[in-house]
Amino acid sequence: MDQLGIIVIGRNEGDRLKHCLRSVVDQGVCVYVDSGSQDNSLAFAKSLGIGVVELDLSVPFTAARARNAGVKYLVENYPALTWLQFVDGDCEVVAGWLNTALTALQNQPKWAVVCGRRRERFPEKSIFNRLCDLEWNTPIGEAKACGGDSMMRLAAFQGVNGFNETLIAGEEPELCYRLRQQGWQVHRLDAEMTLHDAQMFSLAQWWKRAVRAGHAFTETVSLYPTDSTLGDRRQLRSNILWGLILPILIIGSAFVSPWLSGFFSLAYLAYIFKIYRNQRQQGFSSEEARIYAFFCALGRFPSLQGQFLFYRNRWLGQKTQLIEYKGETKREKSVPL
C-alpha cells in the first residue's frame, strides 16, 4: 500500500514506541524519524523493517523538522505516495482508524486533514493524564486545527511547503491555518484514532506543558500580526486579563478595601463556573467539567509565562529551545537567533 505513508517521530520513547510501531507496521509504508534516542528505538524500528531517519542533532530539533524529514524520505522512496499519516511515538494507532481516515479524504476532495479522537491510555493514573484526555475531546466536524496525530493529503501538504520547522510547538495549528487560507478544510471525525501515554504525574509537568502552549500561541500570532481571524489572538488577551491584570487588581485593592479585593476575586469563581457550564453542555460529566474548569482557569498563569518567554527572547534576539514536560528536564535555555 505505497499510497499511504506513515510518519512516526520520537526520542527515547521505549515501550511506548514499540506499541506505536507495531500498530502501524504493514498498514502502509512507514518511516521512523529519531531525534537522538539513547535507548533501542532505532534498532527496534529496523527489526520491523521500518525505514529510519536519524536527524542531525547539530541543527536544533523540532517536531516539525522531524515530520518534514519523514515526508521527504517517503516521497523520495515511494513515488505513488498520496496520503500521510502522522503519529507521535508515544501514541498507538487504533485498529480501523487508517481505513476510516483514508476513506474520508478520498470522498471529500476539499479536505486536506482529518483527525479523530485521541485518548489518554492511563487517565486513572493522575489528574493530569485525565486532563489530557478531556482536552482532546474536541467537537466533531470542521475544525481550525489538528494535533500531532492526523492524516493529510500529500498534495495539500506540499502546496504549503509542509510544517514550519522554526516553531518549537504549535506547528500543527500553524500548518492548518495556511491550508485553510488556500481553501482547504480540516475535519475532526467521529472515530477513535490513537491512544496516548502522557506519563504526566506532577503539577510541575502540567505547568511546563502549559508554558509551552502559551509560547506556541504567541509565536503563531507573531507570524501573522495583521490577521484578525486567528483564534489564538483571543487566547493571548485572555491570558493577560486573567493571569496579570486581575491579580494586580486583587492585590492592589487589598490595600484599599478587603471587600473590593474580594469582589475582584469573585470574578475567578464566575469564570470557572462559565467554563464548567460550557463543558457540561458539551457532554462532560459534572466531575469532568469541574476538573477541566479549574485547571483551565489556573492554566492562564503558565500560559502567560509562555507569552512572556517568547517576547523576552525576541527582544533579546534569542530563540527558545524545546520545552519538554516528560521526565526530568532542565530549565529552558535560549540560543541566539
C-alpha positions in Angstrom: 0.0 0.0 0.0 2.5 2.5 -1.3 0.0 5.3 -1.4 -0.3 5.7 2.4 2.8 6.9 4.2 3.1 6.7 8.0 5.5 9.0 9.7 6.4 8.3 13.3 8.6 10.7 15.3 10.1 10.1 18.7 13.0 10.2 21.1 13.6 7.7 24.0 10.0 6.6 23.9 10.9 3.0 24.9 7.9 0.6 25.2 5.6 3.4 24.0 7.4 3.4 20.7 7.1 -0.3 20.4 3.3 -0.1 20.9 3.2 2.7 18.3 5.3 0.9 15.6 3.5 -2.4 16.0 0.2 -0.6 15.5 1.2 0.7 12.0 3.7 -1.8 10.6 2.3 -3.3 7.3 -0.5 -0.8 7.3 1.3 1.4 4.8 4.9 2.4 4.0 6.4 3.5 7.3 9.3 5.6 8.5 10.5 6.3 12.0 12.3 9.7 12.5 14.6 9.6 15.6 15.9 12.7 17.4 18.9 11.4 19.3 17.4 8.4 21.2 19.7 6.7 23.6 17.5 3.6 24.0 17.0 0.8 21.4 14.4 2.8 19.4 16.4 2.7 16.2 17.2 -1.0 16.4 13.6 -1.9 17.2 12.3 0.1 14.2 14.8 -1.6 11.9 13.9 -5.0 13.2 10.3 -4.4 12.0 11.5 -3.5 8.5 10.6 0.1 9.0 12.6 2.9 7.4 14.7 5.0 9.7 15.8 8.6 9.5 18.3 9.9 12.1 18.1 13.7 12.5 21.4 15.6 12.5 21.4 16.9 16.1 23.8 19.8 15.2 20.7 21.5 13.9 18.1 22.4 16.6 15.4 19.7 16.9 11.7 20.4 16.4 8.8 18.0 15.9 8.1 20.0 12.7 11.5 19.3 11.4 11.2 15.6 12.2 7.9 15.3 10.4 9.2 17.1 7.3 12.2 14.8 7.2 9.9 11.7 7.4 7.8 13.0 4.5 10.9 13.8 2.4 12.1 10.2 3.0 8.8 8.7 1.9 8.4 10.9 -1.2 11.9 10.0 -2.4 11.4 6.3 -1.9 7.7 5.8 -2.8 6.6 7.7 -6.0 3.0 6.6 -5.6 2.7 8.3 -2.2 -0.6 10.2 -1.9 -1.6 10.2 1.8 0.3 11.0 5.0 -0.5 9.7 8.5 1.5 11.5 11.2 1.8 9.7 14.6 3.8 10.7 17.7 5.9 8.0 19.1 4.1 7.9 22.4 0.8 7.0 20.7 -0.7 3.8 19.4 -3.0 3.9 16.3 -6.4 2.3 17.0 -7.4 -0.5 14.6 -9.6 0.8 11.9 -8.6 4.4 12.0 -6.4 4.4 8.9 -9.1 3.0 6.7 -11.7 5.4 8.2 -9.4 8.5 7.6 -8.4 7.4 4.2 -12.0 6.9 3.1 -13.0 10.3 4.4 -10.2 12.0 2.4 -10.9 10.1 -0.7 -14.6 11.0 -0.6 -14.1 14.7 0.3 -11.7 16.4 -2.2 -11.8 19.7 -0.3 -10.5 18.1 2.9 -6.7 18.4 3.5 -6.6 17.0 7.0 -8.7 14.6 9.1 -8.2 13.7 12.7 -10.2 11.6 15.2 -10.5 11.0 19.0 -7.1 10.8 20.7 -7.5 9.2 24.1 -5.2 9.0 27.1 -4.1 5.4 27.7 -4.0 5.7 31.5 -6.3 8.6 32.6 -6.8 7.0 36.0 -3.1 7.2 36.9 -3.2 11.0 37.5 -5.4 14.0 37.3 -3.0 15.5 34.8 -3.4 12.4 32.5 -7.1 12.8 32.8 -6.9 16.5 31.9 -5.1 15.5 28.6 -8.0 13.1 27.8 -10.6 15.8 28.4 -8.6 18.4 26.4 -8.6 16.1 23.4 -12.4 15.6 23.4 -12.9 18.3 20.8 -16.1 18.9 18.7 -16.9 16.7 15.7 -17.0 18.4 12.3 -15.0 21.1 10.6 -12.1 22.4 12.8 -9.5 25.0 12.7 -6.6 22.7 13.6 -5.5 19.2 14.3 -2.9 17.8 16.8 0.2 15.7 16.3 -1.8 12.7 15.1 -3.6 13.2 11.8 -3.9 12.1 8.2 -3.2 14.6 5.4 -3.4 14.8 1.7 0.2 14.9 0.3 -0.6 17.4 -2.4 -2.1 19.9 0.1 0.8 19.4 2.5 3.4 20.1 -0.3 1.3 23.0 -1.5 2.1 24.9 1.7 5.6 23.6 2.0 4.9 21.4 5.0 5.5 22.3 8.6 7.3 25.4 9.8 10.5 23.9 11.2 11.3 27.0 13.3 8.4 26.5 15.7 9.2 24.7 18.9 5.5 23.8 19.4 2.1 24.6 17.8 3.3 23.6 14.3 0.1 21.7 13.5 -2.4 24.7 14.0 0.0 26.9 12.1 0.1 24.5 9.2 -3.7 24.1 9.3 -4.0 27.9 9.2 -2.0 28.0 6.0 -4.0 25.2 4.5 -7.3 27.0 5.3 -6.0 30.2 3.7 -5.7 28.2 0.5 -9.3 26.9 0.7 -8.6 23.5 2.2 -10.6 22.2 5.1 -9.7 20.4 8.4 -12.2 17.9 9.9 -12.5 16.0 13.1 -14.2 12.7 12.5 -16.4 10.8 15.0 -13.9 7.9 15.2 -11.3 6.6 17.6 -7.8 7.5 16.4 -5.0 6.9 18.8 -4.1 6.0 22.4 -1.6 8.4 24.0 0.7 7.8 27.0 1.3 11.2 28.6 3.1 10.0 31.7 2.3 13.3 33.4 2.2 12.8 37.2 3.1 16.2 38.7 1.9 19.8 38.7 5.4 20.8 37.5 5.0 18.7 34.4 1.5 20.1 33.7 2.7 23.7 34.3 5.6 23.2 31.9 3.3 21.9 29.2 1.0 24.9 29.7 4.0 27.3 29.4 4.8 25.6 26.0 1.3 26.1 24.9 1.4 29.8 25.8 4.7 30.2 23.9 3.2 28.4 20.9 0.1 30.6 20.8 2.2 33.7 20.9 4.7 32.6 18.3 1.9 31.7 15.9 0.2 35.1 16.3 3.6 36.8 15.8 3.9 35.2 12.3 0.6 36.8 11.2 0.3 40.0 13.2 -2.3 41.6 10.9 -4.7 38.6 10.6 -7.6 39.0 13.0 -9.0 35.6 12.2 -6.6 33.7 14.4 -8.4 32.3 17.4 -5.1 32.3 19.3 -5.2 36.1 19.5 -8.2 35.9 21.8 -6.4 33.4 23.9 -3.4 35.7 24.4 -5.7 38.6 25.5 -7.5 36.3 27.9 -4.2 35.1 29.4 -3.2 38.8 30.1 -6.6 39.5 31.7 -6.8 36.5 34.0 -3.1 35.9 34.6 -1.9 39.5 35.1 -4.5 42.3 35.2 -7.0 40.7 37.6 -4.3 39.6 40.1 -2.9 43.1 40.1 -6.4 44.5 40.8 -6.9 41.9 43.6 -3.6 42.6 45.3 -3.7 46.4 44.8 -7.3 46.8 46.0 -6.5 44.8 49.2 -4.6 47.8 50.4 -7.7 50.0 49.9 -10.5 47.7 50.9 -10.7 43.9 51.6 -14.2 44.0 50.3 -13.1 45.4 46.9 -10.4 42.8 46.7 -12.9 40.1 47.5 -15.2 41.4 44.8 -12.5 41.1 42.2 -11.7 37.6 43.4 -15.2 36.6 42.7 -14.5 37.1 39.0 -12.4 33.9 39.1 -15.3 31.9 40.5 -17.6 33.3 37.8 -15.0 32.5 35.2 -14.6 28.9 36.4 -18.4 28.5 36.6 -18.8 29.7 33.0 -16.3 27.1 31.8 -17.9 24.5 33.9 -21.3 25.2 32.4 -20.0 25.2 28.8 -18.3 21.8 29.3 -21.5 20.4 30.8 -23.3 21.5 27.7 -20.6 19.7 25.7 -21.5 16.5 27.4 -18.8 16.4 30.2 -19.8 14.8 33.5 -20.1 17.1 36.5 -16.8 15.9 37.8 -15.0 16.2 34.5 -16.4 19.7 34.0 -15.2 20.8 37.5 -11.7 19.5 36.9 -11.4 21.0 33.4 -12.8 24.4 34.5 -10.4 24.7 37.5 -7.3 23.9 35.5 -8.4 25.9 32.6 -8.5 29.0 34.8 -5.2 28.0 36.6 -3.6 27.5 33.2 -3.8 31.2 32.4 -0.8 31.8 34.6 1.7 29.3 33.0 0.3 30.3 29.5 1.1 33.9 30.3 4.6 32.8 31.4 5.0 31.2 27.9 3.9 34.5 26.3 6.4 36.5 28.3 9.1 33.9 27.5 8.6 34.4 23.8 8.5 38.2 23.9 11.6 38.3 26.2 13.6 36.1 23.9 12.5 38.0 20.8 13.6 41.3 22.4 16.9 39.8 23.4 17.4 38.3 19.9 17.2 34.8 21.1 15.1 31.7 20.3 13.6 29.4 22.9 14.7 25.8 22.8 12.3 22.9 23.2 10.1 23.0 26.3 9.6 19.4 27.4 7.4 18.1 30.2 8.1 14.4 30.2 10.8 13.1 32.6 13.5 15.2 34.1 14.0 18.3 32.1 16.5 21.2 32.5 15.4 24.7 32.7 14.6 26.2 29.2 17.5 27.8 27.6 17.8 30.4 24.9 20.1 30.5 21.9 21.0 33.4 19.6 18.8 33.8 16.6 
